[in-house]
Amino acid sequence: MYKSSGELKRQAKDSLRGRWKEAVMLNLVPSIIQMVSMFFVTMIIIGLGLFIGLVANDQSNFSKMMTPNYEKISDGDDWDESYMWEEEFDDESPGASAVAALTSATSAPLVGPIFSFVMTFLTIGISFTFLDVIRRGKSQEMSFKQSFRLFNGNDFVPVLLINILTYIFQYLWFLLFIIPGIVKGYSYSQANFIYKDLSSTRDTRSMGATSFITESRELMDGHKGRLFWLDISFIGWYIVGLLTMGIGLLWINPYINATKAAFYDDLSKGKFLEEEVIEDDEIWTSF
């Protein structure tokens, strides 16, 4: 029997009770990155609004400047003097300034891939720590340095390969249609947790990245809807995070990450923590 969304959330809150300061510090870097991203997105939206307004204003002024002064024409003035220019063009016109500002603002997405890469590894490392907290309780360390646990010589490459392949597979499904891509995203969502458990009980160096993705797909068979509704239940909290310009995420992120870790722990029920049994005929002996 699996736990409901409410039970998983209560388990997450119980694991964080009295440890919110540690949880905030653990999630500090990704939360700050999210706040910075929200700031840039807000600035881009404001910049686009100003740009559109200035361009519309320039077009209106241009139309006025190109309108002939028929009073002068009727007075017999030369045609060359029949246009009244209300203002002259110069290199520092509002439109030109707006274009420069927009170009500067839209250069921000260039740092997107870097943010995405760092966020992915930090988030996965943090989720691993929360899984340990769910299982071990207060005996598990939950400090700032734990967020960088994947930046080591053991887990970095395997996790990188898992996430590259997951991205490729999901992207290919998205090419067919949006919904299959979303469904497959949920199918592959537990691959990192599975890697964590398997690597703690056996040598996973001989296992390909697709092995963990396949295990995740099989584990999530019949449970994708549960995780989907769990995600939906957090929409209100995400709105709170947006309204506070990301400041609320300092507390919201630990809550969500702990709940997701509780979901995996409930779903897997220690399946991937079992010690690998090696048959006698599989043991290689050197003489």
C-alpha positions as CSV (number, residue, x, y, z in Angstrom):
1,M,0.0,0.0,0.0
2,Y,1.4,3.4,-1.0
3,K,1.1,6.6,0.8
4,S,-1.2,9.4,-0.3
5,S,0.1,12.9,-1.3
6,G,-1.0,14.2,2.1
7,E,0.9,11.5,4.0
8,L,4.0,12.1,1.9
9,K,3.8,15.9,2.7
10,R,3.4,15.2,6.4
11,Q,6.4,12.9,6.3
12,A,8.4,15.6,4.6
13,K,7.4,18.3,7.2
14,D,8.1,15.9,10.0
15,S,11.6,15.3,8.7
16,L,12.2,19.1,8.5
17,R,10.7,20.0,11.8
18,G,13.4,21.8,13.9
19,R,15.8,21.7,10.9
20,W,14.4,24.4,8.7
21,K,17.6,26.6,9.0
22,E,19.7,23.6,7.8
23,A,17.3,22.9,5.0
24,V,17.4,26.5,3.8
25,M,21.2,26.5,3.8
26,L,21.2,23.2,1.9
27,N,18.9,24.8,-0.8
28,L,20.5,28.2,-0.7
29,V,22.5,28.2,-4.0
30,P,19.7,26.9,-6.3
31,S,17.2,29.2,-4.6
32,I,19.4,32.2,-5.2
33,I,19.8,31.1,-8.8
34,Q,16.1,30.9,-9.2
35,M,15.6,34.4,-7.7
36,V,18.2,35.8,-10.1
37,S,16.5,34.1,-13.0
38,M,13.1,35.5,-11.9
39,F,14.7,39.0,-11.8
40,F,16.1,38.7,-15.3
41,V,12.8,37.4,-16.7
42,T,11.0,40.3,-15.0
43,M,13.5,42.8,-16.5
44,I,13.1,41.3,-19.9
45,I,9.3,41.5,-19.8
46,I,9.6,45.1,-18.6
47,G,12.1,45.8,-21.3
48,L,9.9,44.3,-24.0
49,G,6.9,46.4,-22.7
50,L,9.0,49.6,-22.9
51,F,10.4,48.7,-26.3
52,I,6.9,48.1,-27.8
53,G,5.7,51.3,-26.3
54,L,8.6,53.4,-27.6
55,V,8.4,51.8,-31.1
56,A,4.6,52.5,-31.2
57,N,5.3,56.1,-30.1
58,D,8.1,56.6,-32.7
59,Q,5.8,55.3,-35.5
60,S,3.1,57.7,-34.4
61,N,5.6,60.6,-34.5
62,F,7.0,59.5,-37.8
63,S,3.5,59.5,-39.3
64,K,3.0,63.1,-38.1
65,M,6.3,64.2,-39.5
66,M,5.6,62.8,-42.9
67,T,2.2,64.6,-43.1
68,P,2.4,67.5,-45.6
69,N,1.7,71.0,-44.4
70,Y,-1.1,71.9,-46.9
71,E,-1.3,75.5,-45.6
72,K,2.2,76.2,-46.9
73,I,1.5,74.4,-50.1
74,S,-1.5,76.6,-50.7
75,D,0.6,79.7,-50.0
76,G,2.7,78.9,-53.0
77,D,5.8,77.6,-51.2
78,D,8.1,75.2,-52.9
79,W,7.3,71.5,-52.6
80,D,10.7,71.0,-50.8
81,E,9.5,73.2,-48.0
82,S,6.0,71.7,-47.8
83,Y,6.8,69.2,-45.1
84,M,6.9,70.3,-41.5
85,W,9.2,68.1,-39.5
86,E,8.3,68.3,-35.9
87,E,11.6,66.8,-34.8
88,E,14.7,65.6,-36.5
89,F,16.1,62.1,-36.3
90,D,19.3,61.5,-34.4
91,D,21.3,58.5,-33.3
92,E,20.1,58.8,-29.8
93,S,16.4,58.5,-30.5
94,P,14.2,56.6,-28.0
95,G,13.7,53.8,-30.4
96,A,17.5,53.3,-30.9
97,S,18.0,53.3,-27.1
98,A,15.2,50.8,-26.7
99,V,16.8,48.5,-29.2
100,A,20.1,48.7,-27.4
101,A,18.4,48.0,-24.1
102,L,16.5,45.1,-25.5
103,T,19.6,43.6,-27.1
104,S,21.4,43.8,-23.7
105,A,18.4,42.3,-21.9
106,T,18.0,39.4,-24.4
107,S,21.7,38.5,-24.0
108,A,20.8,37.2,-20.5
109,P,19.5,33.8,-21.9
110,L,23.1,33.0,-23.0
111,V,23.8,32.1,-19.4
112,G,20.8,29.9,-19.3
113,P,22.6,26.6,-20.2
114,I,25.2,27.3,-17.5
115,F,22.5,28.0,-14.9
116,S,20.6,24.9,-16.1
117,F,23.7,22.7,-15.7
118,V,24.6,24.0,-12.3
119,M,21.0,23.8,-11.1
120,T,20.6,20.2,-12.3
121,F,23.6,18.9,-10.3
122,L,22.8,21.0,-7.3
123,T,19.2,19.9,-7.2
124,I,20.1,16.2,-7.7
125,G,22.7,16.4,-4.9
126,I,20.2,18.1,-2.6
127,S,17.5,15.5,-3.4
128,F,20.0,12.7,-2.5
129,T,20.5,14.4,0.9
130,F,16.8,14.7,1.5
131,L,16.4,11.0,0.7
132,D,19.0,10.3,3.4
133,V,17.1,12.6,5.8
134,I,13.8,10.8,5.1
135,R,15.4,7.5,5.9
136,R,17.8,8.4,8.7
137,G,16.1,11.3,10.3
138,K,18.1,13.8,12.4
139,S,21.2,11.6,12.3
140,Q,21.7,12.6,8.7
141,E,23.8,15.7,8.1
142,M,22.0,18.5,6.2
143,S,24.5,21.2,5.6
144,F,25.4,23.7,2.8
145,K,28.3,21.6,1.5
146,Q,25.9,18.6,0.9
147,S,24.5,20.5,-2.1
148,F,27.8,20.0,-3.9
149,R,28.0,16.3,-3.2
150,L,27.8,15.3,-6.8
151,F,30.9,17.3,-7.8
152,N,33.2,14.5,-7.0
153,G,35.1,11.8,-8.9
154,N,32.6,9.0,-8.3
155,D,29.1,10.3,-9.1
156,F,29.6,13.2,-11.5
157,V,30.1,11.3,-14.8
158,P,27.4,8.6,-14.2
159,V,24.8,11.3,-13.2
160,L,25.9,13.5,-16.1
161,L,25.3,10.6,-18.6
162,I,22.0,9.7,-17.1
163,N,20.7,13.2,-17.4
164,I,22.1,13.7,-20.9
165,L,20.3,10.5,-22.1
166,T,17.2,11.4,-20.2
167,Y,17.1,14.8,-21.9
168,I,17.7,13.3,-25.4
169,F,15.0,10.6,-25.0
170,Q,12.5,13.1,-23.6
171,Y,13.3,15.6,-26.4
172,L,12.7,12.9,-29.0
173,W,9.3,12.1,-27.5
174,F,8.5,15.8,-27.5
175,L,9.1,15.9,-31.2
176,L,6.2,13.5,-31.6
177,F,3.8,15.5,-29.3
178,I,3.9,17.4,-26.1
179,I,2.0,15.0,-24.0
180,P,4.1,11.9,-24.7
181,G,7.2,14.0,-23.8
182,I,5.6,14.9,-20.5
183,V,4.6,11.3,-19.7
184,K,8.1,10.1,-20.5
185,G,9.6,12.8,-18.3
186,Y,7.7,11.2,-15.4
187,S,8.8,7.7,-16.5
188,Y,12.4,8.7,-16.2
189,S,12.1,10.9,-13.1
190,Q,13.4,8.3,-10.6
191,A,16.6,7.4,-12.5
192,N,18.9,9.5,-10.4
193,F,17.4,8.1,-7.1
194,I,17.8,4.6,-8.4
195,Y,21.5,5.3,-9.3
196,K,22.1,6.5,-5.8
197,D,20.6,3.4,-4.2
198,L,22.3,0.9,-6.5
199,S,25.7,2.6,-6.3
200,S,25.6,2.4,-2.5
201,T,25.2,-1.4,-2.6
202,R,27.1,-2.6,-5.6
203,D,29.7,-1.6,-8.3
204,T,27.7,0.2,-10.9
205,R,30.6,1.0,-13.2
206,S,29.7,-1.8,-15.6
207,M,26.1,-0.6,-15.8
208,G,25.2,1.8,-18.6
209,A,23.2,4.9,-18.0
210,T,20.2,3.4,-19.8
211,S,20.0,0.7,-17.1
212,F,18.9,3.3,-14.5
213,I,16.5,4.9,-17.0
214,T,15.0,1.6,-17.8
215,E,14.6,0.8,-14.1
216,S,12.9,4.1,-13.5
217,R,10.5,3.5,-16.4
218,E,9.6,0.1,-14.9
219,L,9.3,1.5,-11.4
220,M,7.0,4.3,-12.5
221,D,4.7,2.0,-14.4
222,G,1.3,2.7,-13.0
223,H,2.5,5.5,-10.7
224,K,3.1,8.4,-13.1
225,G,-0.3,9.8,-12.3
226,R,0.5,9.8,-8.6
227,L,3.6,11.9,-9.1
228,F,1.8,14.2,-11.5
229,W,-1.0,15.0,-9.0
230,L,1.7,15.5,-6.3
231,D,3.3,18.1,-8.6
232,I,-0.1,19.8,-9.2
233,S,-0.6,20.1,-5.5
234,F,2.4,22.3,-5.2
235,I,1.2,24.9,-7.8
236,G,-0.1,27.2,-5.0
237,W,3.3,27.2,-3.3
238,Y,5.0,28.0,-6.6
239,I,2.7,31.0,-7.0
240,V,3.7,32.2,-3.5
241,G,7.3,31.9,-4.6
242,L,6.6,34.0,-7.7
243,L,4.8,36.7,-5.7
244,T,7.7,37.0,-3.3
245,M,10.2,37.3,-6.2
246,G,11.7,33.9,-5.2
247,I,12.3,34.7,-1.6
248,G,9.6,32.2,-0.5
249,L,11.5,29.5,-2.4
250,L,14.1,29.4,0.4
251,W,11.5,27.5,2.4
252,I,9.3,26.1,-0.4
253,N,12.2,24.2,-2.2
254,P,13.2,22.1,0.9
255,Y,9.5,21.2,1.4
256,I,9.0,20.1,-2.2
257,N,12.4,18.3,-2.4
258,A,11.7,16.4,0.8
259,T,8.3,15.3,-0.4
260,K,9.7,14.1,-3.7
261,A,12.3,12.1,-1.8
262,A,9.6,10.6,0.4
263,F,7.7,9.7,-2.8
264,Y,10.6,7.7,-4.1
265,D,11.3,6.0,-0.8
266,D,7.7,5.0,-0.6
267,L,7.6,3.8,-4.2
268,S,10.8,1.8,-4.2
269,K,10.4,0.3,-0.7
270,G,14.1,-0.4,-0.5
271,K,14.1,-2.5,-3.7
272,F,17.4,-1.0,-4.9
273,L,19.1,-1.2,-1.6
274,E,19.3,-5.0,-1.6
275,E,22.8,-6.4,-1.7
276,E,23.8,-7.9,-5.0
277,V,23.9,-11.7,-4.8
278,I,26.7,-13.3,-6.8
279,E,26.4,-16.9,-7.8
280,D,29.3,-19.2,-7.3
281,D,29.7,-19.9,-11.0
282,E,29.8,-16.1,-11.6
283,I,32.9,-15.6,-9.4
284,W,36.0,-15.2,-11.5
285,T,39.0,-16.8,-10.0
286,S,42.6,-16.3,-11.1
287,F,45.0,-19.2,-10.8
